Structure formats: C-alpha cells, structure tokens
Amino acid sequence: MADLRIFSYLPNPRVWKATIAARFCAVDVEIRGASGRELRDWLWDYDARPLAEHERQSLSSLARTGWHLADFYQPCGLCVQQQVSRASFAPSYSTP
C-alpha cells in the first residue's frame, strides 16, 4: 500500500512536483486520476475509482455538481449583521 495517495485531474503539474518530492523523501506515492471530463464518472472518495454504470445509477440521487456557500457557512446573528454593515460601505461604481 502506498504511503501517500493523490487523486487529481491529469495532467496536473502539481502532482508531478509532489512525485519528485516524494522520491527525494523515499515516500511511495499512488496517483489516481483522469482527465477532467472523465472524473465526473468517478467515485470521489478515499478509494477513488471509476464508477460502474449500475453504481452511477444507484447513486444518482446523491450526485450534484458545484458547491453552495450554504453548504459550508451557517450564519449567526452577528455574521448577518457584519454582512449588512459591509454592504452599506460598498463603493458605488455609477458613471457620471
């Protein structure tokens, strides 16, 4: 088993840099990836792999693309207050 597993789109220059550094440090690296268009059919997990057609259909109710700020951010009263105060000081870019 590899010491480090990298899952990424390929080709990716950052991945190649990581493999060079791993060789200097005697770290075994496993690279898993594909082109950007092919990655949409992959299971994005610790054990990343292409999904079979029947797996894709059974997991389609969980599938989504992109992200929304609400997924990562739960506003509290103070945070909403700060957003309003920032908006009131936003510069105006109207043309004369």
SVG drawing of the C-alpha trace seen along z (x, -y; Angstrom):
<svg xmlns="http://www.w3.org/2000/svg" viewBox="-32 -63 48 65">
<polyline fill="none" stroke="black" stroke-width="0.4" points="0.0,0.0 1.2,-3.5 2.3,-5.9 0.5,-8.7 -2.4,-8.6 -3.1,-11.5 -6.4,-11.9 -6.5,-14.6 -7.3,-15.6 -4.5,-14.7 -2.2,-16.0 -1.5,-18.2 1.9,-19.8 1.4,-20.0 1.1,-16.2 4.3,-15.7 6.1,-18.1 4.7,-16.0 6.1,-12.8 9.5,-14.4 9.4,-15.5 8.2,-12.0 11.2,-10.4 13.6,-12.6 11.9,-11.6 11.5,-7.9 7.7,-8.1 5.7,-5.6 3.0,-7.6 0.0,-6.3 -1.6,-8.6 -5.2,-8.1 -6.8,-10.4 -8.1,-11.0 -9.0,-13.9 -11.5,-16.4 -14.3,-15.1 -13.7,-11.5 -13.6,-12.5 -17.3,-13.2 -17.9,-9.4 -15.6,-8.7 -16.3,-8.0 -14.6,-10.9 -13.7,-9.1 -10.6,-7.8 -10.7,-4.9 -11.3,-6.9 -12.2,-4.9 -14.3,-5.0 -18.0,-4.1 -19.7,-1.3 -22.9,-2.1 -25.1,-0.4 -23.3,-2.2 -23.8,-5.5 -27.5,-4.9 -27.9,-3.8 -26.0,-6.9 -27.6,-9.4 -29.9,-10.7 -26.9,-11.8 -25.0,-13.4 -24.6,-17.1 -22.1,-19.4 -20.6,-22.6 -21.0,-23.8 -23.0,-26.4 -21.8,-28.8 -24.7,-27.5 -23.0,-24.0 -20.0,-25.5 -21.4,-28.5 -24.2,-28.8 -24.8,-32.5 -25.4,-33.6 -26.9,-36.9 -23.5,-38.6 -22.4,-37.3 -25.5,-38.6 -25.0,-42.0 -21.5,-42.1 -22.7,-41.3 -25.2,-44.1 -22.6,-46.6 -20.2,-45.7 -22.8,-46.1 -23.6,-49.6 -20.0,-50.6 -19.6,-49.1 -18.3,-51.5 -20.6,-52.8 -19.5,-52.4 -22.0,-54.6 -20.9,-56.5 -21.4,-60.3"/>
</svg>
